[in-house]
């Protein structure tokens, strides 16, 4: 069979190469058309060269069409896979560094909190343009598979305002599923889960083995698992709310109001075995240190063997399985981000939820999950309102809604006063003006406000754990490994 798949943001090597390889493991897809587009010609060239080599060495006749013109890439496409990061590192720095001056301490800043809100303003503005092109030149009924964060906000905007059927895809559910299976001492395929909530705030509301519900005993088992030392935030949330959440310590800690608002408290929730455990600006540090990795690693990748398109090499990313299910009828079950429409009955019908879905020839079917446990629903409801305000602000360029989204954000509101939040948002708008066309009239006003009446920050503001250097991280990791080794020897005794 032949159909066209287009990748936008194809210069994102990790996603593009992996997702394309996943798709081409399906025997029926060895004659498809593939198109890559990106705004960076150098990255596009390198990724195309690497992926074309994979295709050639697997004996397929597919020739990747690479272009800087996204409409050309989208033309007649049946599926568009989105991997863009609007503004790249330059914009990402403003999402994290500016809030840190105001005491808003983020580990990642790409989903919720003030960083995620501003990332959404950039992403939604761009995505609505992509959707317009898809409606005009892609194949009728073209599906948009979105991997970009903030996933729920972007998926919401594309469905409601972009008028393109869009599914948000993430891998957090699969990773947590593996952890739960490990804690239960079972293989992943022997543990049946129902996971539902919001992207990066999804809850394992049912865990069964051999048809027996195990959710009630999960907390005690997971406390004893060998990964528990790296998941103290997740386990504390589970202790208080009864259910395990999909996201790692660093991610989860910045979506809530409790773990990152006092610097003297943060150390007990963070270790430095990896940035994702909650290090201040940890992901930004990693991105800064590796900003030239493309140029330095690309020649090395070309020296490595090409990827083999085999079932064993296929990842657990949902994208290829969705396309396979729709095209071949093979049934696939996974958790996707979709418009709620009653799937979770105690969250807003309009919001985007992450719930179990089934794919086959009939399309993507969304079962009704019902009510989330009340505490889990309360946490998600707070996030839904932030997302809704942020989506509407991004679509309409409404600065009042943008201020309100930031004020309603749990961590931002726990740390800052309303006046501080308004000033911080103004500063971030000015810093990100080149990616925020919908605020073109508001940004000069924000600039004037900053000049006329900038608030003096409280001395405590901005005093947070500093982003660590490579050398400091190496020392922390060595110390961490030594402590872990000593603890292991003590346990043996």
C-alpha positions in Angstrom: 0.0 0.0 0.0 1.1 3.6 -0.6 0.2 6.8 1.2 2.2 9.8 2.3 3.6 10.7 5.7 5.0 14.1 6.3 7.3 15.1 9.3 7.4 18.7 10.4 10.2 19.6 12.6 12.1 16.8 10.9 15.4 18.2 12.1 14.6 16.7 15.5 16.8 13.7 15.0 15.7 11.7 18.0 12.0 11.7 17.1 12.3 11.7 13.3 14.7 8.9 12.8 13.1 6.7 15.5 9.5 7.3 14.4 10.3 6.7 10.7 12.1 3.5 11.6 9.1 2.3 13.6 6.8 3.0 10.6 9.0 1.1 8.2 9.1 -2.0 10.4 5.5 -2.6 9.1 5.9 -4.8 5.9 2.9 -3.2 4.2 4.5 0.2 4.5 7.6 -0.4 2.4 6.2 1.6 -0.5 5.0 4.7 1.3 5.9 8.3 0.4 7.9 10.2 3.0 8.4 14.0 3.2 10.6 15.9 5.7 10.3 19.7 6.4 12.1 22.0 8.8 13.2 25.6 9.0 16.8 24.7 9.6 18.4 23.6 6.3 21.5 22.1 7.9 19.6 19.9 10.4 17.2 18.9 7.7 20.0 17.9 5.4 21.8 15.8 8.1 18.6 14.0 9.3 17.6 13.3 5.7 21.0 11.9 4.9 21.0 9.6 8.0 17.4 8.4 7.5 17.9 7.8 3.8 21.0 5.7 4.6 18.8 3.6 7.0 16.2 3.1 4.2 18.8 2.2 1.5 20.6 -0.3 3.7 17.3 -2.0 4.5 16.8 -2.5 0.8 13.7 -0.2 0.4 13.1 2.0 -2.7 11.7 4.9 -0.7 13.3 8.3 -1.4 12.7 11.0 1.2 11.5 14.3 -0.2 13.1 17.0 2.0 12.0 20.6 1.6 12.0 23.9 3.5 8.5 24.5 2.1 6.0 22.9 4.5 3.0 23.2 2.2 5.0 21.2 -0.4 5.8 18.6 2.3 2.1 18.5 3.4 0.7 18.2 -0.1 -1.5 15.0 -0.4 -0.2 13.7 3.0 -2.5 11.3 4.8 -0.6 11.7 8.1 1.4 14.6 9.4 3.8 14.0 12.4 4.6 17.1 14.3 7.9 17.3 16.3 8.6 21.1 16.3 10.0 23.2 19.1 9.2 26.8 18.3 12.1 29.2 19.2 14.4 26.3 20.0 17.0 26.9 22.8 16.9 30.7 22.5 13.2 30.8 23.4 13.5 28.0 25.9 16.0 29.9 27.9 13.5 32.7 28.5 10.9 30.2 29.7 13.2 29.1 32.5 15.7 31.9 33.3 13.2 34.8 33.6 10.9 33.0 36.0 13.9 32.0 38.1 14.5 35.7 38.9 11.0 35.8 40.4 11.5 32.6 42.4 9.6 30.3 40.1 11.9 27.3 40.0 11.3 24.8 37.2 13.1 21.6 36.2 11.8 21.5 32.7 9.2 24.1 32.0 7.5 22.6 28.9 4.0 21.5 30.0 2.5 23.6 32.8 3.9 26.3 35.1 4.9 29.6 33.5 7.4 28.0 31.2 4.8 25.7 29.7 2.3 28.5 29.4 4.7 30.6 27.4 5.9 27.7 25.3 2.2 27.1 24.5 1.8 30.7 23.3 4.6 30.2 20.8 3.6 26.7 19.8 -0.1 27.4 19.3 0.5 30.4 17.1 2.7 28.3 14.8 0.4 25.2 14.9 -2.6 27.1 13.7 -0.6 28.0 10.6 0.3 24.4 10.1 -3.3 23.4 10.4 -4.4 25.9 7.8 -1.9 24.4 5.4 -3.0 20.9 6.2 -6.7 21.8 5.5 -5.7 23.4 2.2 -3.2 21.0 0.7 -3.1 17.7 2.5 -5.3 14.6 1.7 -8.9 14.9 2.9 -9.2 13.7 6.5 -5.4 14.0 7.1 -4.6 13.2 10.7 -2.1 15.3 12.7 -0.1 13.3 15.2 1.4 15.7 17.7 4.5 15.0 19.7 5.2 18.7 20.6 4.7 20.1 24.1 2.8 21.5 25.8 1.0 18.5 24.4 -2.5 19.0 25.8 -2.6 22.8 25.0 -1.3 22.2 21.4 -3.7 19.3 20.8 -6.6 21.3 22.2 -5.9 24.3 19.9 -5.5 22.2 16.8 -8.7 20.4 17.3 -10.9 23.4 18.4 -9.4 26.2 16.3 -7.2 24.5 13.7 -10.1 22.2 12.6 -7.7 19.3 11.9 -8.2 16.0 13.7 -5.3 15.9 16.1 -4.0 13.3 18.5 -1.4 14.1 21.1 1.2 11.4 21.7 3.5 10.8 24.6 5.5 7.9 26.2 5.0 8.6 29.9 2.3 5.9 30.3 4.5 3.2 28.9 7.4 4.0 31.2 5.3 4.0 34.4 3.7 0.8 33.3 7.1 -0.8 33.2 7.9 0.5 36.7 4.7 -0.9 38.1 5.3 -4.3 36.5 8.8 -4.3 38.0 7.4 -3.5 41.4 4.9 -6.4 41.1 7.6 -8.8 39.9 5.8 -9.4 36.6 6.4 -8.9 32.9 4.8 -5.7 31.5 2.5 -7.7 29.2 1.1 -9.5 32.3 0.0 -6.3 34.0 -3.2 -4.7 32.7 -3.6 -1.0 33.4 -6.1 1.7 33.0 -4.4 5.1 33.0 -6.4 8.3 32.7 -6.0 12.0 33.3 -4.1 14.8 31.6 -0.8 14.6 29.7 2.0 14.4 32.3 -0.7 14.2 35.0 -2.1 10.8 34.1 -3.1 8.3 36.9 -2.9 4.5 37.0 -6.4 4.1 38.3 -6.5 0.4 37.8 -3.7 -2.2 37.9 -4.5 -5.9 37.5 -2.6 -9.1 37.3 -4.5 -12.3 36.4 -7.7 -10.4 36.6 -7.1 -9.4 40.2 -7.0 -5.7 41.2 -3.6 -4.7 42.7 -3.9 -0.9 43.0 -4.5 -1.0 46.8 -1.2 -2.7 47.5 0.9 -0.8 45.0 2.2 2.0 47.2 3.9 -0.4 49.7 5.4 -2.4 46.8 6.7 0.6 45.0 8.3 2.0 48.1 10.5 -1.1 48.2 11.3 -1.1 44.5 14.9 -0.2 43.5 13.8 2.9 41.6 12.0 4.4 44.6 14.9 6.5 45.6 14.5 8.5 42.3 10.7 8.8 42.6 10.1 10.4 46.0 7.9 13.1 44.7 5.7 10.6 42.8 5.6 8.4 45.8 4.7 11.3 48.1 1.8 12.2 45.7 0.7 8.6 45.7 0.8 8.5 49.5 -1.4 11.5 49.7 -3.7 10.9 46.7 -3.7 7.1 46.4 -2.6 6.7 42.8 0.7 6.6 40.9 1.2 9.4 38.3 3.0 9.0 35.0 5.6 11.7 35.3 9.1 11.7 36.8 10.1 13.7 39.8 11.3 16.7 38.0 8.2 17.0 35.7 5.7 16.3 38.4 7.2 18.6 41.0 6.7 21.7 38.8 3.0 21.0 38.1 2.1 21.1 41.8 2.2 23.8 44.4 4.1 21.9 47.2 7.6 20.8 46.2 9.5 23.7 44.6 8.3 26.8 46.5 10.9 27.0 49.3 14.6 26.4 48.4 15.4 25.0 51.9 12.8 22.3 51.2 13.8 21.4 47.7 16.9 19.3 48.5 14.9 16.6 50.2 13.0 16.0 47.0 15.9 16.1 44.5 18.9 13.9 43.8 21.5 14.4 41.1 21.7 11.0 39.6 20.0 12.6 36.6 18.6 16.0 35.7 15.1 14.6 35.5 15.1 14.1 39.2 14.3 17.7 39.7 17.5 19.8 39.3 16.7 23.5 38.9 16.7 24.2 35.1 18.0 20.7 34.6 16.7 20.2 31.1 17.9 23.6 30.0 21.4 22.8 31.4 21.5 19.6 29.3 20.3 21.5 26.2 22.9 24.2 26.7 25.7 21.7 27.1 24.7 19.8 24.0 23.8 22.6 21.7 26.5 21.5 19.2 25.8 17.8 19.5 24.3 17.7 16.0 27.5 18.8 14.4 29.8 16.8 16.6 27.8 13.6 16.7 26.5 13.5 13.1 29.8 12.1 11.6 29.9 9.4 14.3 26.3 8.4 13.5 27.3 7.9 9.9 30.1 5.6 11.0 27.7 3.4 13.0 25.6 0.6 11.4 22.3 1.7 9.9 19.2 1.0 11.8 17.4 -2.3 11.0 13.7 -2.2 10.4 12.8 -5.2 12.4 10.0 -5.9 14.9 12.6 -6.3 17.7 13.9 -2.7 17.0 10.5 -1.1 17.1 10.0 1.4 19.9 6.9 1.8 22.1 6.0 5.2 20.7 2.4 5.2 19.6 2.7 6.9 16.2 3.6 3.9 14.0 1.0 1.6 15.7 -1.8 4.2 15.1 -1.0 4.3 11.4 -0.7 0.5 11.3 -4.0 0.0 13.0 -5.8 2.4 10.7 -4.2 1.1 7.5 -4.2 -2.7 8.2 -6.9 -3.2 10.8 -4.6 -4.7 13.4 -5.9 -3.7 16.7 -3.8 -1.4 18.9 -4.5 -0.1 22.4 -2.6 2.9 23.7 -3.2 6.1 25.8 -3.6 9.1 23.5 -4.4 12.8 24.1 -7.9 13.5 22.8 -10.7 15.9 23.2 -12.6 14.7 26.3 -16.2 14.7 25.2 -17.2 12.7 28.2 -14.4 10.1 28.3 -13.6 11.3 31.9 -16.9 12.3 33.3 -15.7 14.6 36.2 -13.4 16.8 34.0 -14.6 19.4 31.5 -16.0 17.9 28.3 -14.0 20.4 26.2 -10.5 19.7 27.6 -7.9 17.3 26.3 -7.5 14.2 28.3 -5.0 11.2 28.1 -7.0 8.0 28.1 -7.0 4.5 26.7 -7.9 4.3 23.0 -8.3 1.5 20.5 -7.3 1.7 16.8 -8.4 -0.5 13.9 -10.0 -0.1 10.5 -12.9 1.7 12.1 -10.7 4.5 13.3 -9.6 5.6 16.8 -12.2 4.6 19.4 -12.3 6.2 22.8 -14.0 4.2 25.6 -15.7 6.0 28.5 -13.4 5.9 31.6 -16.0 7.5 33.9 -15.0 9.5 37.0 -11.4 9.9 38.1 -10.8 9.4 41.8 -11.8 12.7 43.4 -8.4 13.8 44.6 -6.9 13.0 41.1 -9.7 14.9 39.4 -9.1 17.9 41.7 -5.4 18.1 40.7 -6.3 17.7 37.0 -9.1 20.2 37.2 -6.7 22.9 38.4 -4.5 22.2 35.4 -7.4 22.2 33.0 -8.3 25.8 33.9 -4.7 26.9 33.4 -4.6 25.1 30.0 -7.9 26.6 28.9 -6.9 30.1 29.8 -3.5 29.6 28.1 -5.1 28.2 24.9 -7.6 31.0 24.6 -4.9 33.6 25.3 -2.7 32.1 22.6 -5.4 31.9 20.0 -6.7 35.4 20.6 -3.6 37.2 21.7 -5.4 38.1 24.9 -3.0 39.4 27.5 -5.6 39.4 30.3 -6.2 35.7 29.8 -2.5 35.2 29.7 -2.0 36.9 33.1 -4.9 34.9 34.5 -3.4 31.6 33.3 -0.1 32.4 35.0 -1.9 33.4 38.2 -3.9 30.2 38.3 -0.9 28.0 37.7 -0.3 26.1 41.0 3.5 26.7 41.4 3.6 30.2 40.0 0.7 31.2 42.3 2.4 29.6 45.3 5.5 31.7 44.8 4.5 35.0 43.3 2.0 37.9 43.9 -0.3 39.0 41.2 1.8 42.1 40.5 5.0 40.0 40.2 3.2 37.6 37.9 2.1 40.4 35.6 5.6 41.9 35.5 7.1 38.5 34.8 4.7 37.8 31.9 5.4 41.2 30.5 9.2 40.5 30.6 8.7 37.1 28.9 6.5 38.6 26.2 9.2 41.2 25.4 11.9 38.6 25.4 9.9 36.3 23.1 8.5 38.9 20.8 9.8 37.3 17.6 7.8 34.1 18.2 4.6 35.8 19.4 2.9 37.5 16.5 -0.5 37.4 18.2 0.8 39.8 20.8 2.3 42.4 18.4 0.1 45.2 19.8 0.6 44.2 23.4 4.3 43.8 23.5 5.2 47.6 23.1 2.7 48.3 26.0 4.4 45.6 28.1 7.8 47.2 27.3 6.6 50.6 28.5 5.2 49.1 31.7 8.5 47.5 32.4 10.3 50.8 31.8 7.8 52.9 33.9 7.2 50.8 36.9 9.4 47.8 37.3 8.8 46.2 40.7 11.8 45.7 43.0 12.1 42.0 43.6 12.1 40.7 47.2 15.6 39.7 48.3 14.5 36.1 48.5 13.3 36.0 44.9 15.6 34.3 42.6 17.4 32.5 45.4 17.1 29.0 44.2 19.3 26.0 43.6 21.6 27.1 40.8 22.0 25.3 37.6 25.0 23.1 38.0 28.1 23.0 35.7 29.2 19.7 34.1 31.9 19.4 36.7 29.6 19.9 39.6 27.1 17.4 38.2 30.0 14.9 37.8 30.9 15.4 41.5 27.2 15.0 42.5 26.8 11.9 40.5 30.0 10.4 41.9 28.8 11.2 45.5 25.4 9.7 44.7 26.9 6.5 43.3 29.2 6.2 46.3 26.2 6.5 48.7 24.2 4.1 46.7 27.0 1.5 46.7 27.5 1.9 50.5 23.8 1.4 51.0 23.8 -1.7 48.8 26.7 -3.2 50.8 24.9 -2.4 54.1 21.8 -4.2 52.8 23.8 -7.2 51.9 25.1 -7.4 55.5 
